[in-house]
C-alpha cells in the first residue's frame, strides 16, 4: 500500500518526517489487488490462443541454428 501525505504547509512528503497527527493533513491511500500468477496465466493463454507461441518456437530454433553456424 502506498501512503501519500498532503500537508498544506510542506507540500508533498512521503513519510520522510515524523507522523504528527496534530497538523491538519489529508491522507490519500490506494489499495491494489495484485495477482501475479493469474496475470501470467492470462497472458500465456493469450499467447497460445493467438498462435504467437509458434513464432516463439520458430525464433528459438532459427536462433539456435544461426548460432551454431557462427564460430
CHARMM internal coordinates of N, CA and C (Angstrom, degrees):
IC EDIT
DIST 1 N 1 CA 1.4358
DIST 1 CA 1 C 1.5231
ANGL 1 N 1 CA 1 C 108.17
DIST 1 C 2 N 1.3153
ANGL 1 CA 1 C 2 N 116.80
DIHE 1 N 1 CA 1 C 2 N 136.22
DIST 2 N 2 CA 1.4518
ANGL 1 C 2 N 2 CA 122.49
DIHE 1 CA 1 C 2 N 2 CA 178.62
DIST 2 CA 2 C 1.5173
ANGL 2 N 2 CA 2 C 107.81
DIHE 1 C 2 N 2 CA 2 C -99.47
DIST 2 C 3 N 1.3276
ANGL 2 CA 2 C 3 N 116.31
DIHE 2 N 2 CA 2 C 3 N 130.32
DIST 3 N 3 CA 1.4508
ANGL 2 C 3 N 3 CA 121.53
DIHE 2 CA 2 C 3 N 3 CA -179.75
DIST 3 CA 3 C 1.5122
ANGL 3 N 3 CA 3 C 108.29
DIHE 2 C 3 N 3 CA 3 C -116.74
DIST 3 C 4 N 1.3160
ANGL 3 CA 3 C 4 N 116.99
DIHE 3 N 3 CA 3 C 4 N 118.28
DIST 4 N 4 CA 1.4567
ANGL 3 C 4 N 4 CA 122.56
DIHE 3 CA 3 C 4 N 4 CA -178.90
DIST 4 CA 4 C 1.5167
ANGL 4 N 4 CA 4 C 107.80
DIHE 3 C 4 N 4 CA 4 C -119.11
DIST 4 C 5 N 1.3150
ANGL 4 CA 4 C 5 N 116.66
DIHE 4 N 4 CA 4 C 5 N 126.42
DIST 5 N 5 CA 1.4550
ANGL 4 C 5 N 5 CA 121.06
DIHE 4 CA 4 C 5 N 5 CA -178.88
DIST 5 CA 5 C 1.5216
ANGL 5 N 5 CA 5 C 108.56
DIHE 4 C 5 N 5 CA 5 C -106.70
DIST 5 C 6 N 1.3240
ANGL 5 CA 5 C 6 N 116.08
DIHE 5 N 5 CA 5 C 6 N 125.11
DIST 6 N 6 CA 1.4544
ANGL 5 C 6 N 6 CA 121.71
DIHE 5 CA 5 C 6 N 6 CA 174.74
DIST 6 CA 6 C 1.5186
ANGL 6 N 6 CA 6 C 107.72
DIHE 5 C 6 N 6 CA 6 C -99.75
DIST 6 C 7 N 1.2991
ANGL 6 CA 6 C 7 N 116.24
DIHE 6 N 6 CA 6 C 7 N 116.38
DIST 7 N 7 CA 1.4487
ANGL 6 C 7 N 7 CA 121.60
DIHE 6 CA 6 C 7 N 7 CA 179.65
DIST 7 CA 7 C 1.5177
ANGL 7 N 7 CA 7 C 107.34
DIHE 6 C 7 N 7 CA 7 C -114.36
DIST 7 C 8 N 1.3378
ANGL 7 CA 7 C 8 N 118.93
DIHE 7 N 7 CA 7 C 8 N 122.16
DIST 8 N 8 CA 1.4604
ANGL 7 C 8 N 8 CA 120.11
DIHE 7 CA 7 C 8 N 8 CA -177.13
DIST 8 CA 8 C 1.5247
ANGL 8 N 8 CA 8 C 113.19
DIHE 7 C 8 N 8 CA 8 C -62.10
DIST 8 C 9 N 1.3192
ANGL 8 CA 8 C 9 N 118.37
DIHE 8 N 8 CA 8 C 9 N -23.85
DIST 9 N 9 CA 1.4623
ANGL 8 C 9 N 9 CA 120.98
DIHE 8 CA 8 C 9 N 9 CA -178.58
DIST 9 CA 9 C 1.5211
ANGL 9 N 9 CA 9 C 110.65
DIHE 8 C 9 N 9 CA 9 C -84.16
DIST 9 C 10 N 1.3401
ANGL 9 CA 9 C 10 N 117.43
DIHE 9 N 9 CA 9 C 10 N -49.25
DIST 10 N 10 CA 1.4582
ANGL 9 C 10 N 10 CA 121.82
DIHE 9 CA 9 C 10 N 10 CA -174.69
DIST 10 CA 10 C 1.5223
ANGL 10 N 10 CA 10 C 113.13
DIHE 9 C 10 N 10 CA 10 C -92.43
DIST 10 C 11 N 1.3029
ANGL 10 CA 10 C 11 N 119.31
DIHE 10 N 10 CA 10 C 11 N -15.56
DIST 11 N 11 CA 1.4576
ANGL 10 C 11 N 11 CA 121.11
DIHE 10 CA 10 C 11 N 11 CA -173.22
DIST 11 CA 11 C 1.5180
ANGL 11 N 11 CA 11 C 109.45
DIHE 10 C 11 N 11 CA 11 C 86.26
DIST 11 C 12 N 1.3166
ANGL 11 CA 11 C 12 N 116.69
DIHE 11 N 11 CA 11 C 12 N -141.41
DIST 12 N 12 CA 1.4578
ANGL 11 C 12 N 12 CA 121.52
DIHE 11 CA 11 C 12 N 12 CA -178.91
DIST 12 CA 12 C 1.5159
ANGL 12 N 12 CA 12 C 109.93
DIHE 11 C 12 N 12 CA 12 C -82.70
DIST 12 C 13 N 1.2887
ANGL 12 CA 12 C 13 N 117.61
DIHE 12 N 12 CA 12 C 13 N 134.72
DIST 13 N 13 CA 1.4621
ANGL 12 C 13 N 13 CA 121.36
DIHE 12 CA 12 C 13 N 13 CA 166.43
DIST 13 CA 13 C 1.5138
ANGL 13 N 13 CA 13 C 108.00
DIHE 12 C 13 N 13 CA 13 C -147.02
DIST 13 C 14 N 1.3039
ANGL 13 CA 13 C 14 N 115.93
DIHE 13 N 13 CA 13 C 14 N 141.53
DIST 14 N 14 CA 1.4622
ANGL 13 C 14 N 14 CA 121.17
DIHE 13 CA 13 C 14 N 14 CA -177.57
DIST 14 CA 14 C 1.5204
ANGL 14 N 14 CA 14 C 107.74
DIHE 13 C 14 N 14 CA 14 C -109.67
DIST 14 C 15 N 1.3054
ANGL 14 CA 14 C 15 N 115.31
DIHE 14 N 14 CA 14 C 15 N 78.75
DIST 15 N 15 CA 1.4680
ANGL 14 C 15 N 15 CA 123.44
DIHE 14 CA 14 C 15 N 15 CA 176.67
DIST 15 CA 15 C 1.5295
ANGL 15 N 15 CA 15 C 112.95
DIHE 14 C 15 N 15 CA 15 C 50.81
DIST 15 C 16 N 1.3415
ANGL 15 CA 15 C 16 N 117.20
DIHE 15 N 15 CA 15 C 16 N 33.50
DIST 16 N 16 CA 1.4550
ANGL 15 C 16 N 16 CA 117.94
DIHE 15 CA 15 C 16 N 16 CA 176.80
DIST 16 CA 16 C 1.5214
ANGL 16 N 16 CA 16 C 111.07
DIHE 15 C 16 N 16 CA 16 C -89.26
DIST 16 C 17 N 1.3169
ANGL 16 CA 16 C 17 N 117.73
DIHE 16 N 16 CA 16 C 17 N -14.23
DIST 17 N 17 CA 1.4555
ANGL 16 C 17 N 17 CA 121.85
DIHE 16 CA 16 C 17 N 17 CA 173.65
DIST 17 CA 17 C 1.5208
ANGL 17 N 17 CA 17 C 107.77
DIHE 16 C 17 N 17 CA 17 C -107.51
DIST 17 C 18 N 1.3011
ANGL 17 CA 17 C 18 N 116.12
DIHE 17 N 17 CA 17 C 18 N 164.20
DIST 18 N 18 CA 1.4645
ANGL 17 C 18 N 18 CA 118.05
DIHE 17 CA 17 C 18 N 18 CA 177.14
DIST 18 CA 18 C 1.5260
ANGL 18 N 18 CA 18 C 108.73
DIHE 17 C 18 N 18 CA 18 C -66.66
DIST 18 C 19 N 1.2955
ANGL 18 CA 18 C 19 N 115.85
DIHE 18 N 18 CA 18 C 19 N 146.39
DIST 19 N 19 CA 1.4565
ANGL 18 C 19 N 19 CA 121.57
DIHE 18 CA 18 C 19 N 19 CA -177.29
DIST 19 CA 19 C 1.5225
ANGL 19 N 19 CA 19 C 108.70
DIHE 18 C 19 N 19 CA 19 C -77.90
DIST 19 C 20 N 1.3183
ANGL 19 CA 19 C 20 N 116.10
DIHE 19 N 19 CA 19 C 20 N 106.64
DIST 20 N 20 CA 1.4534
ANGL 19 C 20 N 20 CA 121.45
DIHE 19 CA 19 C 20 N 20 CA -179.81
DIST 20 CA 20 C 1.5211
ANGL 20 N 20 CA 20 C 107.49
DIHE 19 C 20 N 20 CA 20 C -105.64
DIST 20 C 21 N 1.3133
ANGL 20 CA 20 C 21 N 117.12
DIHE 20 N 20 CA 20 C 21 N 113.40
DIST 21 N 21 CA 1.4541
ANGL 20 C 21 N 21 CA 121.21
DIHE 20 CA 20 C 21 N 21 CA -174.64
DIST 21 CA 21 C 1.5180
ANGL 21 N 21 CA 21 C 113.23
DIHE 20 C 21 N 21 CA 21 C -81.38
DIST 21 C 22 N 1.3337
ANGL 21 CA 21 C 22 N 118.15
DIHE 21 N 21 CA 21 C 22 N -3.25
DIST 22 N 22 CA 1.4528
ANGL 21 C 22 N 22 CA 120.25
DIHE 21 CA 21 C 22 N 22 CA -178.70
DIST 22 CA 22 C 1.5282
ANGL 22 N 22 CA 22 C 112.26
DIHE 21 C 22 N 22 CA 22 C -87.52
DIST 22 C 23 N 1.3369
ANGL 22 CA 22 C 23 N 118.27
DIHE 22 N 22 CA 22 C 23 N -13.65
DIST 23 N 23 CA 1.4573
ANGL 22 C 23 N 23 CA 121.06
DIHE 22 CA 22 C 23 N 23 CA 174.74
DIST 23 CA 23 C 1.5187
ANGL 23 N 23 CA 23 C 108.88
DIHE 22 C 23 N 23 CA 23 C -80.78
DIST 23 C 24 N 1.3133
ANGL 23 CA 23 C 24 N 114.76
DIHE 23 N 23 CA 23 C 24 N 155.36
DIST 24 N 24 CA 1.4576
ANGL 23 C 24 N 24 CA 119.63
DIHE 23 CA 23 C 24 N 24 CA 175.74
DIST 24 CA 24 C 1.5247
ANGL 24 N 24 CA 24 C 107.63
DIHE 23 C 24 N 24 CA 24 C -83.77
DIST 24 C 25 N 1.3017
ANGL 24 CA 24 C 25 N 116.18
DIHE 24 N 24 CA 24 C 25 N 104.16
DIST 25 N 25 CA 1.4561
ANGL 24 C 25 N 25 CA 120.63
DIHE 24 CA 24 C 25 N 25 CA -179.29
DIST 25 CA 25 C 1.5188
ANGL 25 N 25 CA 25 C 109.67
DIHE 24 C 25 N 25 CA 25 C -126.53
DIST 25 C 26 N 1.3056
ANGL 25 CA 25 C 26 N 114.42
DIHE 25 N 25 CA 25 C 26 N 154.92
DIST 26 N 26 CA 1.4580
ANGL 25 C 26 N 26 CA 121.81
DIHE 25 CA 25 C 26 N 26 CA 175.18
DIST 26 CA 26 C 1.5205
ANGL 26 N 26 CA 26 C 106.60
DIHE 25 C 26 N 26 CA 26 C -109.76
DIST 26 C 27 N 1.3131
ANGL 26 CA 26 C 27 N 117.38
DIHE 26 N 26 CA 26 C 27 N 125.47
DIST 27 N 27 CA 1.4595
ANGL 26 C 27 N 27 CA 121.70
DIHE 26 CA 26 C 27 N 27 CA -178.83
DIST 27 CA 27 C 1.5236
ANGL 27 N 27 CA 27 C 108.25
DIHE 26 C 27 N 27 CA 27 C -106.17
DIST 27 C 28 N 1.3297
ANGL 27 CA 27 C 28 N 115.07
DIHE 27 N 27 CA 27 C 28 N 123.13
DIST 28 N 28 CA 1.4586
ANGL 27 C 28 N 28 CA 121.51
DIHE 27 CA 27 C 28 N 28 CA 177.11
DIST 28 CA 28 C 1.5205
ANGL 28 N 28 CA 28 C 108.29
DIHE 27 C 28 N 28 CA 28 C -110.44
DIST 28 C 29 N 1.3087
ANGL 28 CA 28 C 29 N 117.69
DIHE 28 N 28 CA 28 C 29 N 131.01
DIST 29 N 29 CA 1.4627
ANGL 28 C 29 N 29 CA 121.31
DIHE 28 CA 28 C 29 N 29 CA 178.81
DIST 29 CA 29 C 1.5247
ANGL 29 N 29 CA 29 C 108.34
DIHE 28 C 29 N 29 CA 29 C -136.56
DIST 29 C 30 N 1.3227
ANGL 29 CA 29 C 30 N 114.48
DIHE 29 N 29 CA 29 C 30 N 150.87
DIST 30 N 30 CA 1.4567
ANGL 29 C 30 N 30 CA 120.17
DIHE 29 CA 29 C 30 N 30 CA 178.86
DIST 30 CA 30 C 1.5172
ANGL 30 N 30 CA 30 C 108.37
DIHE 29 C 30 N 30 CA 30 C -135.42
DIST 30 C 31 N 1.3087
ANGL 30 CA 30 C 31 N 116.23
DIHE 30 N 30 CA 30 C 31 N 132.46
DIST 31 N 31 CA 1.4532
ANGL 30 C 31 N 31 CA 120.82
DIHE 30 CA 30 C 31 N 31 CA 178.42
DIST 31 CA 31 C 1.5233
ANGL 31 N 31 CA 31 C 108.21
DIHE 30 C 31 N 31 CA 31 C -110.49
DIST 31 C 32 N 1.3347
ANGL 31 CA 31 C 32 N 115.97
DIHE 31 N 31 CA 31 C 32 N 128.76
DIST 32 N 32 CA 1.4565
ANGL 31 C 32 N 32 CA 121.54
DIHE 31 CA 31 C 32 N 32 CA -177.21
DIST 32 CA 32 C 1.5250
ANGL 32 N 32 CA 32 C 108.47
DIHE 31 C 32 N 32 CA 32 C -123.01
DIST 32 C 33 N 1.3167
ANGL 32 CA 32 C 33 N 116.02
DIHE 32 N 32 CA 32 C 33 N 129.68
DIST 33 N 33 CA 1.4612
ANGL 32 C 33 N 33 CA 120.61
DIHE 32 CA 32 C 33 N 33 CA 175.54
DIST 33 CA 33 C 1.5210
ANGL 33 N 33 CA 33 C 108.46
DIHE 32 C 33 N 33 CA 33 C -88.69
DIST 33 C 34 N 1.3222
ANGL 33 CA 33 C 34 N 116.70
DIHE 33 N 33 CA 33 C 34 N 118.12
DIST 34 N 34 CA 1.4551
ANGL 33 C 34 N 34 CA 122.00
DIHE 33 CA 33 C 34 N 34 CA -177.61
DIST 34 CA 34 C 1.5245
ANGL 34 N 34 CA 34 C 108.22
DIHE 33 C 34 N 34 CA 34 C -110.65
DIST 34 C 35 N 1.3206
ANGL 34 CA 34 C 35 N 115.92
DIHE 34 N 34 CA 34 C 35 N 123.13
DIST 35 N 35 CA 1.4587
ANGL 34 C 35 N 35 CA 122.05
DIHE 34 CA 34 C 35 N 35 CA 178.06
DIST 35 CA 35 C 1.5219
ANGL 35 N 35 CA 35 C 107.43
DIHE 34 C 35 N 35 CA 35 C -123.47
DIST 35 C 36 N 1.3308
ANGL 35 CA 35 C 36 N 116.71
DIHE 35 N 35 CA 35 C 36 N 86.90
DIST 36 N 36 CA 1.4580
ANGL 35 C 36 N 36 CA 121.93
DIHE 35 CA 35 C 36 N 36 CA -174.00
DIST 36 CA 36 C 1.5229
ANGL 36 N 36 CA 36 C 110.87
DIHE 35 C 36 N 36 CA 36 C -65.41
DIST 36 C 37 N 1.3251
ANGL 36 CA 36 C 37 N 117.25
DIHE 36 N 36 CA 36 C 37 N -45.16
DIST 37 N 37 CA 1.4672
ANGL 36 C 37 N 37 CA 120.75
DIHE 36 CA 36 C 37 N 37 CA -178.22
DIST 37 CA 37 C 1.5309
ANGL 37 N 37 CA 37 C 110.20
DIHE 36 C 37 N 37 CA 37 C -65.93
DIST 37 C 38 N 1.3118
ANGL 37 CA 37 C 38 N 117.10
DIHE 37 N 37 CA 37 C 38 N -42.69
DIST 38 N 38 CA 1.4577
ANGL 37 C 38 N 38 CA 120.56
DIHE 37 CA 37 C 38 N 38 CA 178.91
DIST 38 CA 38 C 1.5185
ANGL 38 N 38 CA 38 C 112.24
DIHE 37 C 38 N 38 CA 38 C -63.22
DIST 38 C 39 N 1.3430
ANGL 38 CA 38 C 39 N 116.71
DIHE 38 N 38 CA 38 C 39 N -40.49
DIST 39 N 39 CA 1.4650
ANGL 38 C 39 N 39 CA 120.42
DIHE 38 CA 38 C 39 N 39 CA 177.12
DIST 39 CA 39 C 1.5222
ANGL 39 N 39 CA 39 C 110.81
DIHE 38 C 39 N 39 CA 39 C -64.95
DIST 39 C 40 N 1.3443
ANGL 39 CA 39 C 40 N 117.07
DIHE 39 N 39 CA 39 C 40 N -41.80
DIST 40 N 40 CA 1.4615
ANGL 39 C 40 N 40 CA 120.57
DIHE 39 CA 39 C 40 N 40 CA 179.58
DIST 40 CA 40 C 1.5243
ANGL 40 N 40 CA 40 C 110.82
DIHE 39 C 40 N 40 CA 40 C -62.80
DIST 40 C 41 N 1.3291
ANGL 40 CA 40 C 41 N 116.99
DIHE 40 N 40 CA 40 C 41 N -44.99
DIST 41 N 41 CA 1.4682
ANGL 40 C 41 N 41 CA 120.85
DIHE 40 CA 40 C 41 N 41 CA -179.71
DIST 41 CA 41 C 1.5283
ANGL 41 N 41 CA 41 C 110.02
DIHE 40 C 41 N 41 CA 41 C -63.11
DIST 41 C 42 N 1.3187
ANGL 41 CA 41 C 42 N 116.97
DIHE 41 N 41 CA 41 C 42 N -40.82
DIST 42 N 42 CA 1.4621
ANGL 41 C 42 N 42 CA 120.61
DIHE 41 CA 41 C 42 N 42 CA 178.94
DIST 42 CA 42 C 1.5268
ANGL 42 N 42 CA 42 C 111.19
DIHE 41 C 42 N 42 CA 42 C -63.06
DIST 42 C 43 N 1.3220
ANGL 42 CA 42 C 43 N 117.11
DIHE 42 N 42 CA 42 C 43 N -45.17
DIST 43 N 43 CA 1.4719
ANGL 42 C 43 N 43 CA 120.65
DIHE 42 CA 42 C 43 N 43 CA 179.37
DIST 43 CA 43 C 1.5236
ANGL 43 N 43 CA 43 C 111.00
DIHE 42 C 43 N 43 CA 43 C -66.74
DIST 43 C 44 N 1.3353
ANGL 43 CA 43 C 44 N 117.38
DIHE 43 N 43 CA 43 C 44 N -40.76
DIST 44 N 44 CA 1.4607
ANGL 43 C 44 N 44 CA 121.12
DIHE 43 CA 43 C 44 N 44 CA 179.68
DIST 44 CA 44 C 1.5281
ANGL 44 N 44 CA 44 C 110.50
DIHE 43 C 44 N 44 CA 44 C -63.04
DIST 44 C 45 N 1.3360
ANGL 44 CA 44 C 45 N 117.45
DIHE 44 N 44 CA 44 C 45 N -43.80
DIST 45 N 45 CA 1.4632
ANGL 44 C 45 N 45 CA 120.73
DIHE 44 CA 44 C 45 N 45 CA 178.33
DIST 45 CA 45 C 1.5232
ANGL 45 N 45 CA 45 C 111.17
DIHE 44 C 45 N 45 CA 45 C -62.75
DIST 45 C 46 N 1.3276
ANGL 45 CA 45 C 46 N 117.62
DIHE 45 N 45 CA 45 C 46 N -36.02
DIST 46 N 46 CA 1.4644
ANGL 45 C 46 N 46 CA 120.95
DIHE 45 CA 45 C 46 N 46 CA 177.27
DIST 46 CA 46 C 1.5295
ANGL 46 N 46 CA 46 C 110.61
DIHE 45 C 46 N 46 CA 46 C -65.79
DIST 46 C 47 N 1.3340
ANGL 46 CA 46 C 47 N 117.24
DIHE 46 N 46 CA 46 C 47 N -42.12
DIST 47 N 47 CA 1.4677
ANGL 46 C 47 N 47 CA 121.27
DIHE 46 CA 46 C 47 N 47 CA 179.11
DIST 47 CA 47 C 1.5259
ANGL 47 N 47 CA 47 C 110.41
DIHE 46 C 47 N 47 CA 47 C -62.52
DIST 47 C 48 N 1.3274
ANGL 47 CA 47 C 48 N 116.71
DIHE 47 N 47 CA 47 C 48 N -42.51
DIST 48 N 48 CA 1.4698
ANGL 47 C 48 N 48 CA 120.41
DIHE 47 CA 47 C 48 N 48 CA 179.89
DIST 48 CA 48 C 1.5298
ANGL 48 N 48 CA 48 C 110.49
DIHE 47 C 48 N 48 CA 48 C -69.20
DIST 48 C 49 N 1.3347
ANGL 48 CA 48 C 49 N 116.84
DIHE 48 N 48 CA 48 C 49 N -42.75
DIST 49 N 49 CA 1.4611
ANGL 48 C 49 N 49 CA 121.11
DIHE 48 CA 48 C 49 N 49 CA -176.51
DIST 49 CA 49 C 1.5296
ANGL 49 N 49 CA 49 C 112.08
DIHE 48 C 49 N 49 CA 49 C -65.66
DIST 49 C 50 N 1.3284
ANGL 49 CA 49 C 50 N 118.15
DIHE 49 N 49 CA 49 C 50 N -35.16
DIST 50 N 50 CA 1.4664
ANGL 49 C 50 N 50 CA 121.09
DIHE 49 CA 49 C 50 N 50 CA -177.98
DIST 50 CA 50 C 1.5186
ANGL 50 N 50 CA 50 C 112.92
DIHE 49 C 50 N 50 CA 50 C -87.63
DIST 50 C 51 N 1.3234
ANGL 50 CA 50 C 51 N 118.79
DIHE 50 N 50 CA 50 C 51 N -3.91
DIST 51 N 51 CA 1.4516
ANGL 50 C 51 N 51 CA 121.56
DIHE 50 CA 50 C 51 N 51 CA 177.30
DIST 51 CA 51 C 1.5132
ANGL 51 N 51 CA 51 C 114.35
DIHE 50 C 51 N 51 CA 51 C 85.15
DIST 51 C 52 N 1.3091
ANGL 51 CA 51 C 52 N 117.95
DIHE 51 N 51 CA 51 C 52 N 7.09
DIST 52 N 52 CA 1.4600
ANGL 51 C 52 N 52 CA 120.53
DIHE 51 CA 51 C 52 N 52 CA 179.81
DIST 52 CA 52 C 1.5225
ANGL 52 N 52 CA 52 C 111.95
DIHE 51 C 52 N 52 CA 52 C -69.91
DIST 52 C 53 N 1.3195
ANGL 52 CA 52 C 53 N 117.46
DIHE 52 N 52 CA 52 C 53 N -18.41
DIST 53 N 53 CA 1.4698
ANGL 52 C 53 N 53 CA 120.68
DIHE 52 CA 52 C 53 N 53 CA 179.61
DIST 53 CA 53 C 1.5246
ANGL 53 N 53 CA 53 C 109.87
DIHE 52 C 53 N 53 CA 53 C -65.20
DIST 53 C 54 N 1.3569
ANGL 53 CA 53 C 54 N 116.84
DIHE 53 N 53 CA 53 C 54 N -34.20
DIST 54 N 54 CA 1.4639
ANGL 53 C 54 N 54 CA 119.58
DIHE 53 CA 53 C 54 N 54 CA 179.35
DIST 54 CA 54 C 1.5222
ANGL 54 N 54 CA 54 C 110.71
DIHE 53 C 54 N 54 CA 54 C -69.06
DIST 54 C 55 N 1.3129
ANGL 54 CA 54 C 55 N 117.62
DIHE 54 N 54 CA 54 C 55 N -37.39
DIST 55 N 55 CA 1.4655
ANGL 54 C 55 N 55 CA 120.74
DIHE 54 CA 54 C 55 N 55 CA 176.11
DIST 55 CA 55 C 1.5278
ANGL 55 N 55 CA 55 C 110.08
DIHE 54 C 55 N 55 CA 55 C -64.35
DIST 55 C 56 N 1.3156
ANGL 55 CA 55 C 56 N 116.92
DIHE 55 N 55 CA 55 C 56 N -36.28
DIST 56 N 56 CA 1.4623
ANGL 55 C 56 N 56 CA 120.65
DIHE 55 CA 55 C 56 N 56 CA 177.15
DIST 56 CA 56 C 1.5231
ANGL 56 N 56 CA 56 C 110.55
DIHE 55 C 56 N 56 CA 56 C -63.48
DIST 56 C 57 N 1.3396
ANGL 56 CA 56 C 57 N 116.48
DIHE 56 N 56 CA 56 C 57 N -47.55
DIST 57 N 57 CA 1.4654
ANGL 56 C 57 N 57 CA 119.78
DIHE 56 CA 56 C 57 N 57 CA -179.14
DIST 57 CA 57 C 1.5279
ANGL 57 N 57 CA 57 C 111.60
DIHE 56 C 57 N 57 CA 57 C -65.15
DIST 57 C 58 N 1.3281
ANGL 57 CA 57 C 58 N 118.07
DIHE 57 N 57 CA 57 C 58 N -39.51
DIST 58 N 58 CA 1.4642
ANGL 57 C 58 N 58 CA 121.23
DIHE 57 CA 57 C 58 N 58 CA 176.57
DIST 58 CA 58 C 1.5186
ANGL 58 N 58 CA 58 C 109.67
DIHE 57 C 58 N 58 CA 58 C -62.45
DIST 58 C 59 N 1.3179
ANGL 58 CA 58 C 59 N 118.18
DIHE 58 N 58 CA 58 C 59 N -41.14
DIST 59 N 59 CA 1.4598
ANGL 58 C 59 N 59 CA 121.52
DIHE 58 CA 58 C 59 N 59 CA 178.23
DIST 59 CA 59 C 1.5108
ANGL 59 N 59 CA 59 C 112.56
DIHE 58 C 59 N 59 CA 59 C -64.99
DIST 59 C 60 N 1.3324
ANGL 59 CA 59 C 60 N 117.19
DIHE 59 N 59 CA 59 C 60 N -38.84
DIST 60 N 60 CA 1.4711
ANGL 59 C 60 N 60 CA 120.52
DIHE 59 CA 59 C 60 N 60 CA 178.08
DIST 60 CA 60 C 1.5214
ANGL 60 N 60 CA 60 C 110.03
DIHE 59 C 60 N 60 CA 60 C -65.13
DIST 60 C 61 N 1.3313
ANGL 60 CA 60 C 61 N 117.38
DIHE 60 N 60 CA 60 C 61 N -46.38
DIST 61 N 61 CA 1.4656
ANGL 60 C 61 N 61 CA 120.89
DIHE 60 CA 60 C 61 N 61 CA -179.30
DIST 61 CA 61 C 1.5254
ANGL 61 N 61 CA 61 C 110.38
DIHE 60 C 61 N 61 CA 61 C -65.22
DIST 61 C 62 N 1.3312
ANGL 61 CA 61 C 62 N 118.07
DIHE 61 N 61 CA 61 C 62 N -43.52
DIST 62 N 62 CA 1.4655
ANGL 61 C 62 N 62 CA 121.03
DIHE 61 CA 61 C 62 N 62 CA 179.46
DIST 62 CA 62 C 1.5249
ANGL 62 N 62 CA 62 C 110.47
DIHE 61 C 62 N 62 CA 62 C -64.62
DIST 62 C 63 N 1.3036
ANGL 62 CA 62 C 63 N 117.49
DIHE 62 N 62 CA 62 C 63 N -42.43
DIST 63 N 63 CA 1.4644
ANGL 62 C 63 N 63 CA 120.45
DIHE 62 CA 62 C 63 N 63 CA 178.12
DIST 63 CA 63 C 1.5104
ANGL 63 N 63 CA 63 C 112.10
DIHE 62 C 63 N 63 CA 63 C -64.00
DIST 63 C 64 N 1.3256
ANGL 63 CA 63 C 64 N 116.54
DIHE 63 N 63 CA 63 C 64 N -40.08
DIST 64 N 64 CA 1.4630
ANGL 63 C 64 N 64 CA 120.93
DIHE 63 CA 63 C 64 N 64 CA 178.36
DIST 64 CA 64 C 1.5306
ANGL 64 N 64 CA 64 C 110.21
DIHE 63 C 64 N 64 CA 64 C -64.89
DIST 64 C 65 N 1.3451
ANGL 64 CA 64 C 65 N 115.77
DIHE 64 N 64 CA 64 C 65 N -40.71
DIST 65 N 65 CA 1.4623
ANGL 64 C 65 N 65 CA 119.88
DIHE 64 CA 64 C 65 N 65 CA 178.98
DIST 65 CA 65 C 1.5173
ANGL 65 N 65 CA 65 C 112.20
DIHE 64 C 65 N 65 CA 65 C -66.18
DIST 65 C 66 N 1.3190
ANGL 65 CA 65 C 66 N 117.13
DIHE 65 N 65 CA 65 C 66 N -43.42
DIST 66 N 66 CA 1.4689
ANGL 65 C 66 N 66 CA 120.42
DIHE 65 CA 65 C 66 N 66 CA 178.83
DIST 66 CA 66 C 1.5209
ANGL 66 N 66 CA 66 C 110.56
DIHE 65 C 66 N 66 CA 66 C -66.27
DIST 66 C 67 N 1.3185
ANGL 66 CA 66 C 67 N 116.76
DIHE 66 N 66 CA 66 C 67 N -37.78
DIST 67 N 67 CA 1.4659
ANGL 66 C 67 N 67 CA 120.21
DIHE 66 CA 66 C 67 N 67 CA 179.16
DIST 67 CA 67 C 1.5262
ANGL 67 N 67 CA 67 C 111.22
DIHE 66 C 67 N 67 CA 67 C -64.52
DIST 67 C 68 N 1.3171
ANGL 67 CA 67 C 68 N 116.65
DIHE 67 N 67 CA 67 C 68 N -35.63
DIST 68 N 68 CA 1.4650
ANGL 67 C 68 N 68 CA 119.43
DIHE 67 CA 67 C 68 N 68 CA -179.37
DIST 68 CA 68 C 1.5351
ANGL 68 N 68 CA 68 C 111.35
DIHE 67 C 68 N 68 CA 68 C -71.37
DIST 68 C 69 N 1.3348
ANGL 68 CA 68 C 69 N 118.00
DIHE 68 N 68 CA 68 C 69 N -22.29
DIST 69 N 69 CA 1.4617
ANGL 68 C 69 N 69 CA 121.02
DIHE 68 CA 68 C 69 N 69 CA 178.18
DIST 69 CA 69 C 1.5239
ANGL 69 N 69 CA 69 C 112.39
DIHE 68 C 69 N 69 CA 69 C -79.54
DIST 69 C 70 N 1.3176
ANGL 69 CA 69 C 70 N 117.16
DIHE 69 N 69 CA 69 C 70 N -25.80
DIST 70 N 70 CA 1.4624
ANGL 69 C 70 N 70 CA 121.14
DIHE 69 CA 69 C 70 N 70 CA -178.31
DIST 70 CA 70 C 1.5251
ANGL 70 N 70 CA 70 C 110.28
DIHE 69 C 70 N 70 CA 70 C -80.84
DIST 70 C 71 N 1.3406
ANGL 70 CA 70 C 71 N 116.44
DIHE 70 N 70 CA 70 C 71 N 148.91
DIST 71 N 71 CA 1.4779
ANGL 70 C 71 N 71 CA 118.72
DIHE 70 CA 70 C 71 N 71 CA -178.73
DIST 71 CA 71 C 1.5107
ANGL 71 N 71 CA 71 C 113.34
DIHE 70 C 71 N 71 CA 71 C -70.26
END
COOR INIT
IC SEED 1 N 1 CA 1 C
IC BUILD
